[in-house]
Amino acid sequence: MHSVFVDLFPLILCAVFWIAMSCLSFSLLRSKKRFHSMQTSGEAARIRQTDVFRRSTIVLLALGAAGGFLPSIFMMLSTGKVWSVNHQAPHSMVDVYLIMHIPLAIAWSLLVALQLWSADIGKRRSIHKSFGWLTLTTGILGIGLIGGIIWPLVNDFSDGLDSPNAGAGIYTMAMGMGVIVNGTLAGLYAKRRDLAKHKDFIIMTVFWTLDPGLHRLYMWLMRLFGGDTWAPEQTAGLGIAIAKLPANLTLIAWAIVVGIMARRLNSIFLYNITGQFLLWCLGTSAVISAIHDTQTSITIVALSVIFFVSFLVIAGLEKRTNLRGNHLF
């Protein structure tokens, strides 16, 4: 029974994705005029963007930082060792880069919470400005560079592209680049005083930094409700990869909902959503190929691409080929 569920779980996620994309595309197609008529500008747009971004980022922090990492921190404090959620044992790949990454990632989460508390609120704005560059630097260096680029280069590519963890390394480095690019652009637009784009890029920076947190959240939940069903020895090492798939879909859904609610489903959002979708496709392809067969994997990923591209076309990506940040809805 357990084995059957593990085998079917990635397929169930694909079916959920197809249904969600179909419903969303149909809804946007029917509601396009209504969204345009509700589009706000000026001060109303600024307030709406800030309010939606603040509330939605709190949700993401609760899921990723608190739900995903707090149990790991608790285990680390209890055992005195960095904890592996996948193996439910002390982490076997601890080095100076991981030791540097952990406190910087914790600092990033706390500083993001501080920035949310102080953004666009009277006298708190001075706090927001004072800690803004420190927050960005912490995220870009601690999560993007050290955790997302250097650590996988050292650990996941020890034998080059033939290393057993090369796939995970490629994923982690893609996530790291998402943090670095969006974080850098967030700082650039803050300096230019283009605060609307600054907020778009900073929320996408948070989007990428909490990818590992959501991954861990799902690993904890799978262990909580499935026990050893998802253990590496029970899944031929695929448990950690399977847990990544719902994390990808959660981030995609979160970003689409936030973009629509804030009237900011623009090219900035769509490019980042597409990046997360491509990572989901890579993970889905690898998992289904290992569990089932390559032909099934190719067919399922191809169908997923069709559904996603249909959504992009309806959302208007073909008319937004640069990062102008204009409202689509």
ABEGO torsion letter per residue (X at the ends): XAAAAAAAAAAAAAAAAAAAAAAAAAAAAAAAAAAAAABBBEAAAAAAAAAAAAAAAAAAAAAAAAAAAAAAAAAAAAAGBBBBAAAGBBBAABBAAAAAAAAAAAAAAAAAAAAAAABGBEAAAAAAAAAAAAAAAAAAAAAAAAAAAAAAAAAAAAAEAABAAAAAAAAAAAAAAAAAAAAAAAAAAAAAGBAAAAAAAAAAAAAAAAAAAAAAAAAAAAAAAAEAAABAAAAGGAAAAAAAAAAAAAAAAAAAAAAAAAGABBAAAAAAAAAAAAAAAAAAAAAAAAABBAAAAAAAAAAAAAAAAAAAAAAGAAABABBAGBBAX
